[in-house]
Amino acid sequence: MAAVGDSNLAGVQLLGAYSLGLAVPFFFSALFLPEMTGGWKRLRGAGRWLQTAAAVVMVVMGIAIMTGELTTFSYWLLETFPALGRIG
């Protein structure tokens, strides 16, 4: 979009917004690093369980994508929770 915009200013604004979107999470991570390390220590005990749960979710999502059931699931989510259709 920035390369084919109407003006140079529009392109600069779009690229600036994109750069801020990349920079802000890293900035806040650095700013709150001491507080985050305390949370990591608490999660260390649950780490194995969280890794296993994440792996299971990834495998299930992969199977759903290959079989086409992910589309069915997404339609079910939209019918059950209509507010999700207004996000993005």
MARTIZA-769051 format. One record per residue: residue in one letter; x, y, z of N, C-alpha, C, O in turn. Coordinates in pm, 1 decimal, padded with zeros to 6 digits. Atoms other than C-alpha are relative to their C-alpha. Example, Ala and Ser with C-alpha at 12.3 -4.5 7.8 and 13.67 -1.06 7.14 Angstrom:
- A / 00089.0 / -00119.0 / 00000.0 / 01230.0 / -00450.0 / 00780.0 / 00090.0 / 00120.0 / 00000.0 / 00193.6 / 00118.1 / 00066.5
- S / -00082.0 / -00119.0 / -00006.0 / 01367.0 / -00106.0 / 00714.0 / -00077.0 / 00109.0 / 00073.0 / -00026.1 / 00219.8 / 00089.9
//
This chain:
- M / 00081.4 / -00118.4 / 00000.0 / 00000.0 / 00000.0 / 00000.0 / 00086.5 / 00125.8 / 00000.0 / 00054.9 / 00224.0 / -00067.2
- A / -00083.0 / -00119.5 / -00009.3 / 00280.4 / 00241.1 / 00086.5 / 00065.5 / 00032.8 / -00133.0 / 00087.2 / 00150.1 / -00163.4
- A / -00069.6 / -00022.8 / 00126.5 / 00447.4 / 00195.7 / -00252.9 / -00092.9 / 00054.2 / -00107.9 / -00046.7 / 00121.9 / -00199.7
- V / 00092.4 / -00043.8 / 00104.4 / 00133.9 / 00266.0 / -00456.5 / -00098.3 / 00104.9 / 00050.8 / -00202.2 / 00128.2 / -00011.1
- G / 00088.2 / -00101.8 / -00057.4 / -00019.9 / 00536.0 / -00235.7 / -00005.7 / 00124.0 / -00086.9 / 00072.1 / 00139.4 / -00181.1
- D / 00021.1 / -00121.7 / 00077.9 / -00139.3 / 00869.2 / -00367.7 / 00113.2 / 00100.9 / 00017.3 / 00144.3 / 00176.6 / -00074.7
- S / -00105.3 / -00098.0 / -00023.3 / 00140.6 / 01068.8 / -00209.2 / 00111.3 / -00060.9 / 00083.5 / 00095.2 / -00166.1 / 00145.3
- N / -00112.1 / 00045.3 / -00080.8 / 00476.7 / 01031.4 / -00044.9 / -00033.6 / 00005.7 / 00148.2 / 00007.3 / -00081.2 / 00225.2
- L / 00037.2 / -00015.3 / -00140.3 / 00331.8 / 01154.0 / 00282.7 / -00084.1 / -00118.0 / 00047.8 / -00064.0 / -00167.3 / 00158.8
- A / 00083.2 / 00115.5 / -00037.5 / 00071.0 / 00875.0 / 00285.5 / 00087.1 / -00123.2 / 00016.5 / 00065.9 / -00202.3 / 00108.5
- G / -00089.8 / 00113.7 / -00010.7 / 00345.6 / 00620.9 / 00224.8 / 00083.6 / 00005.4 / 00126.3 / 00102.5 / -00096.0 / 00193.5
- V / -00079.2 / -00017.5 / -00122.0 / 00558.4 / 00762.0 / 00505.3 / -00085.1 / -00026.8 / 00122.8 / -00037.3 / -00088.3 / 00218.1
- Q / 00088.9 / 00024.0 / -00113.7 / 00259.8 / 00755.7 / 00742.0 / -00028.4 / -00149.1 / 00017.3 / -00027.6 / -00200.3 / 00129.3
- L / 00027.2 / 00143.1 / -00009.2 / 00179.4 / 00394.7 / 00658.2 / 00122.3 / -00075.6 / 00050.7 / 00110.3 / -00162.6 / 00137.0
- L / -00121.2 / 00067.8 / -00045.3 / 00538.9 / 00283.5 / 00701.7 / 00032.9 / 00035.1 / 00144.5 / 00085.2 / -00048.5 / 00218.2
- G / -00020.4 / -00037.6 / -00139.6 / 00562.2 / 00478.8 / 01026.6 / -00090.5 / -00078.2 / 00093.7 / -00046.8 / -00124.0 / 00199.3
- A / 00093.6 / 00077.4 / -00081.7 / 00252.5 / 00308.0 / 01163.5 / 00043.8 / -00145.8 / 00007.8 / 00034.9 / -00208.3 / 00113.5
- Y / -00048.4 / 00137.6 / 00002.7 / 00391.6 / -00028.9 / 01057.1 / 00120.5 / -00015.1 / 00092.8 / 00129.1 / -00112.3 / 00167.9
- S / -00119.8 / 00005.4 / -00083.9 / 00724.2 / 00045.7 / 01229.0 / -00036.3 / 00009.2 / 00147.7 / 00021.8 / -00060.9 / 00230.6
- L / 00043.7 / -00009.4 / -00139.0 / 00548.7 / 00150.2 / 01548.6 / -00064.1 / -00130.3 / 00046.6 / -00044.5 / -00173.2 / 00160.3
- G / 00062.8 / 00127.1 / -00034.7 / 00345.8 / -00168.9 / 01541.6 / 00101.5 / -00108.7 / 00029.5 / 00076.4 / -00197.7 / 00110.7
- L / -00106.6 / 00096.2 / -00029.4 / 00667.0 / -00366.6 / 01535.4 / 00076.7 / 00037.9 / 00125.6 / 00115.2 / -00049.7 / 00203.1
- A / -00087.5 / -00045.2 / -00108.0 / 00853.8 / -00155.2 / 01790.4 / -00067.2 / -00001.4 / 00137.1 / -00002.2 / -00032.9 / 00236.8
- V / 00067.1 / -00016.1 / -00129.1 / 00593.2 / -00107.4 / 02063.3 / 00003.3 / -00126.7 / 00085.6 / 00033.7 / -00116.1 / 00204.4
- P / -00007.4 / 00119.6 / -00086.4 / 00574.6 / -00472.6 / 02182.8 / 00140.4 / -00023.2 / 00055.7 / 00154.8 / -00062.9 / 00171.4
- F / -00136.2 / 00018.0 / -00049.2 / 00954.4 / -00489.9 / 02207.4 / 00033.7 / 00104.4 / 00106.4 / 00101.5 / 00073.7 / 00204.4
- F / -00023.5 / -00105.3 / -00097.1 / 00965.0 / -00158.7 / 02392.0 / -00062.0 / -00035.8 / 00134.9 / 00003.3 / -00024.1 / 00238.6
- F / 00065.7 / 00035.5 / -00125.6 / 00711.8 / -00273.5 / 02651.1 / 00061.7 / -00124.8 / 00062.4 / 00067.4 / -00135.8 / 00184.9
- S / -00068.3 / 00117.0 / -00054.6 / 00887.3 / -00608.2 / 02687.2 / 00125.4 / 00041.7 / 00075.2 / 00151.9 / -00007.8 / 00184.8
- A / -00121.0 / -00047.4 / -00066.5 / 01211.0 / -00428.3 / 02770.5 / -00033.6 / 00081.3 / 00124.2 / 00036.3 / 00071.6 / 00225.0
- L / 00038.5 / -00085.4 / -00111.2 / 01033.8 / -00182.5 / 02999.9 / -00044.4 / -00082.3 / 00121.1 / -00012.7 / -00048.2 / 00235.0
- F / 00054.4 / 00080.4 / -00108.4 / 00862.1 / -00452.5 / 03204.2 / 00074.4 / -00131.7 / 00020.2 / 00018.0 / -00226.6 / 00074.5
- L / -00077.0 / 00124.0 / -00011.5 / 01137.9 / -00715.0 / 03193.5 / 00010.9 / -00050.8 / 00143.6 / -00006.8 / -00170.7 / 00165.1
- P / -00007.4 / 00052.3 / -00137.4 / 01184.4 / -00733.8 / 03574.0 / -00130.8 / -00064.9 / 00045.8 / -00129.1 / -00169.8 / 00110.2
- E / 00128.4 / 00058.2 / -00040.2 / 00812.6 / -00794.7 / 03627.0 / -00027.6 / -00129.9 / -00075.6 / -00088.3 / -00222.3 / -00021.6
- M / 00024.9 / 00119.4 / 00081.4 / 00805.2 / -01050.0 / 03344.9 / 00079.5 / -00119.2 / 00051.3 / 00031.9 / -00232.5 / 00044.1
- T / -00080.8 / 00112.5 / -00047.2 / 01085.8 / -01258.3 / 03495.2 / -00065.1 / -00068.6 / 00119.1 / -00053.3 / -00190.1 / 00134.9
- G / 00072.5 / 00061.5 / -00111.0 / 00879.9 / -01311.7 / 03809.0 / -00111.4 / -00090.0 / -00049.5 / -00134.9 / -00197.1 / 00006.4
- G / 00105.7 / 00082.6 / 00058.0 / 00594.2 / -01441.3 / 03597.1 / 00055.0 / -00125.4 / -00064.3 / -00007.7 / -00231.2 / -00058.0
- W / -00061.7 / 00117.4 / 00061.7 / 00827.4 / -01673.4 / 03409.2 / 00036.5 / -00104.1 / 00105.3 / 00024.0 / -00224.2 / 00081.5
- K / -00035.4 / 00094.1 / -00106.8 / 00944.7 / -01824.8 / 03738.3 / -00122.7 / -00075.4 / 00047.3 / -00115.0 / -00194.6 / 00077.4
- R / 00123.3 / 00067.8 / -00041.6 / 00585.1 / -01899.1 / 03833.9 / -00046.2 / -00099.9 / -00105.2 / -00101.4 / -00204.8 / -00071.7
- L / 00043.8 / 00089.4 / 00107.5 / 00517.6 / -02056.0 / 03493.0 / 00094.4 / -00117.3 / -00023.2 / 00058.4 / -00213.3 / -00091.3
- R / -00098.2 / 00104.7 / 00024.5 / 00829.5 / -02271.2 / 03500.9 / -00053.4 / -00137.5 / 00041.5 / -00026.6 / -00237.4 / -00025.4
- G / 00055.9 / 00127.3 / -00045.4 / 00645.9 / -02540.9 / 03696.3 / -00105.0 / -00055.3 / -00095.5 / -00120.7 / -00176.9 / -00106.5
- A / 00105.0 / 00043.1 / 00091.7 / 00364.9 / -02552.8 / 03440.9 / 00051.6 / -00011.5 / -00142.8 / -00025.5 / -00041.1 / -00234.1
- G / -00056.4 / -00003.5 / 00135.5 / 00601.6 / -02538.0 / 03142.1 / -00021.6 / -00127.4 / -00078.7 / -00059.5 / -00122.1 / -00195.7
- R / 00015.0 / 00127.7 / 00071.4 / 00588.1 / -02906.1 / 03053.5 / -00145.0 / -00021.1 / -00042.0 / -00172.3 / -00064.4 / -00153.9
- W / 00141.9 / 00015.8 / 00031.4 / 00208.8 / -02912.3 / 03070.4 / -00040.2 / 00094.8 / -00111.1 / -00113.3 / 00055.6 / -00202.1
- L / 00033.8 / -00097.5 / 00103.0 / 00181.5 / -02594.6 / 02861.9 / 00055.3 / -00040.5 / -00136.8 / -00012.0 / -00023.5 / -00238.4
- Q / -00058.0 / 00044.6 / 00126.8 / 00417.2 / -02733.1 / 02595.6 / -00079.8 / -00115.8 / -00058.8 / -00104.8 / -00119.8 / -00179.3
- T / 00078.6 / 00113.6 / 00046.9 / 00219.4 / -03055.5 / 02574.2 / -00136.5 / 00045.6 / -00052.8 / -00181.6 / -00000.8 / -00157.5
- A / 00130.6 / -00051.2 / 00043.8 / -00112.3 / -02868.5 / 02549.8 / 00013.6 / 00075.7 / -00132.2 / -00071.0 / 00061.2 / -00220.5
- A / -00020.8 / -00074.2 / 00124.4 / 00026.5 / -02639.0 / 02278.9 / 00025.7 / -00094.9 / -00116.3 / -00022.0 / -00071.2 / -00227.3
- A / -00027.1 / 00098.3 / 00105.0 / 00153.9 / -02938.7 / 02081.8 / -00128.3 / -00069.3 / -00044.0 / -00149.4 / -00091.3 / -00163.3
- V / 00126.6 / 00065.2 / 00033.0 / -00185.9 / -03107.2 / 02099.4 / -00087.8 / 00093.9 / -00082.3 / -00149.9 / 00051.4 / -00179.7
- V / 00080.0 / -00097.5 / 00074.4 / -00359.0 / -02788.7 / 01981.5 / 00052.5 / 00013.0 / -00142.7 / -00025.9 / 00018.6 / -00237.4
- M / -00058.7 / -00013.3 / 00134.1 / -00115.8 / -02757.5 / 01688.9 / -00031.7 / -00121.5 / -00086.8 / -00062.7 / -00106.4 / -00205.0
- V / 00030.4 / 00120.9 / 00076.5 / -00170.6 / -03119.1 / 01582.3 / -00146.9 / -00001.8 / -00039.5 / -00180.1 / -00034.4 / -00153.5
- V / 00143.6 / -00002.6 / 00029.7 / -00549.3 / -03083.7 / 01606.5 / -00030.0 / 00103.2 / -00107.4 / -00109.3 / 00076.3 / -00197.7
- M / 00021.0 / -00102.8 / 00102.4 / -00538.3 / -02759.5 / 01404.4 / 00050.0 / -00047.9 / -00135.7 / -00015.4 / -00024.0 / -00237.2
- G / -00051.7 / 00052.2 / 00125.4 / -00322.5 / -02926.4 / 01139.7 / -00093.7 / -00101.3 / -00062.4 / -00118.1 / -00098.2 / -00183.0
- I / 00095.1 / 00100.0 / 00050.1 / -00563.8 / -03217.7 / 01109.3 / -00127.2 / 00068.1 / -00049.1 / -00182.7 / 00030.1 / -00152.2
- A / 00121.1 / -00072.2 / 00040.7 / -00858.8 / -02975.5 / 01094.6 / 00020.9 / 00071.9 / -00132.7 / -00070.4 / 00077.2 / -00215.2
- I / -00028.1 / -00067.8 / 00127.1 / -00691.3 / -02780.8 / 00813.6 / 00002.7 / -00100.5 / -00113.7 / -00053.9 / -00075.1 / -00220.0
- M / -00011.3 / 00100.4 / 00106.8 / -00611.7 / -03096.5 / 00614.0 / -00134.3 / -00060.7 / -00037.2 / -00157.6 / -00093.7 / -00153.5
- T / 00129.0 / 00062.7 / 00027.7 / -00963.6 / -03234.8 / 00647.2 / -00108.3 / 00100.6 / -00036.8 / -00218.0 / 00061.2 / -00076.4
- G / 00099.1 / -00101.6 / 00032.0 / -01141.9 / -02903.8 / 00590.7 / -00095.5 / 00029.7 / 00113.9 / -00189.8 / 00107.0 / 00096.8
- E / 00089.1 / -00022.4 / -00114.0 / -01304.1 / -02910.8 / 00933.0 / 00024.8 / 00133.6 / 00067.6 / -00058.3 / 00178.6 / 00146.4
- L / -00026.4 / -00130.2 / -00061.1 / -01141.0 / -02582.9 / 01032.9 / -00103.0 / 00102.1 / -00047.0 / -00145.8 / 00187.3 / 00030.9
- T / 00103.3 / -00089.4 / 00052.3 / -01386.9 / -02399.3 / 00808.1 / -00132.3 / -00023.6 / 00071.7 / -00201.0 / 00071.3 / 00109.7
- T / 00123.0 / 00034.7 / -00071.8 / -01676.8 / -02582.3 / 00969.5 / 00004.6 / 00054.8 / 00141.7 / -00093.6 / 00110.7 / 00190.6
- F / -00016.8 / -00049.0 / -00135.7 / -01542.0 / -02494.5 / 01312.1 / -00011.7 / 00152.7 / 00005.5 / -00072.6 / 00207.2 / 00097.6
- S / 00006.8 / -00146.4 / 00000.0 / -01502.2 / -02126.9 / 01219.0 / -00143.4 / 00047.8 / -00019.8 / -00184.6 / 00145.5 / 00042.8
- Y / 00140.9 / -00036.8 / 00016.9 / -01863.4 / -02109.4 / 01096.6 / -00078.5 / -00024.7 / 00128.9 / -00164.0 / 00055.6 / 00166.1
- W / 00067.1 / 00029.2 / -00126.9 / -01979.9 / -02273.8 / 01419.8 / 00031.2 / 00109.0 / 00102.0 / -00057.5 / 00154.6 / 00174.2
- L / -00037.8 / -00106.4 / -00092.6 / -01782.2 / -02016.1 / 01620.1 / -00077.2 / 00128.7 / -00029.2 / -00125.9 / 00194.2 / 00063.0
- L / 00071.1 / -00122.4 / 00036.2 / -01941.8 / -01728.7 / 01426.9 / -00148.5 / -00008.2 / 00032.2 / -00208.3 / 00091.5 / 00072.5
- E / 00140.8 / 00015.3 / -00033.4 / -02291.8 / -01870.0 / 01475.3 / -00022.2 / 00002.0 / 00150.6 / -00121.6 / 00056.8 / 00198.4
- T / 00013.4 / 00007.4 / -00145.0 / -02235.5 / -01934.8 / 01845.0 / 00035.2 / 00132.2 / 00066.8 / -00030.0 / 00173.1 / 00162.9
- F / -00046.6 / -00126.9 / -00056.3 / -02050.3 / -01608.8 / 01916.9 / 00000.5 / 00106.4 / -00109.6 / 00106.1 / 00133.1 / -00166.9
- P / 00008.7 / -00096.1 / 00111.3 / -02170.8 / -01345.6 / 01665.3 / 00091.7 / 00120.7 / 00017.3 / 00128.3 / 00184.4 / -00081.5
- A / -00088.6 / -00115.4 / -00022.9 / -01953.2 / -01077.0 / 01828.0 / 00135.9 / -00021.1 / -00067.1 / 00204.2 / 00075.9 / -00099.8
- L / -00128.3 / 00026.7 / 00065.3 / -01649.8 / -01248.8 / 01675.1 / 00000.6 / 00050.1 / -00144.3 / 00106.7 / 00081.4 / -00198.3
- G / 00009.2 / -00048.7 / 00136.3 / -01773.4 / -01142.2 / 01332.9 / 00025.0 / 00149.4 / -00013.8 / 00050.8 / 00198.7 / -00123.6
- R / -00022.3 / -00144.2 / 00002.3 / -01733.6 / -00776.9 / 01428.1 / 00144.1 / 00036.6 / 00032.6 / 00179.7 / 00154.4 / 00031.3
- I / -00141.1 / -00025.6 / -00031.6 / -01366.3 / -00812.8 / 01521.2 / 00077.8 / -00003.3 / -00130.3 / 00076.9 / -00103.9 / -00201.3
- G / -00085.2 / -00006.0 / 00119.6 / -01138.1 / -00703.6 / 01240.9 / -00079.2 / -00017.5 / -00122.2 / -00024.2 / -00015.3 / -00232.3
//
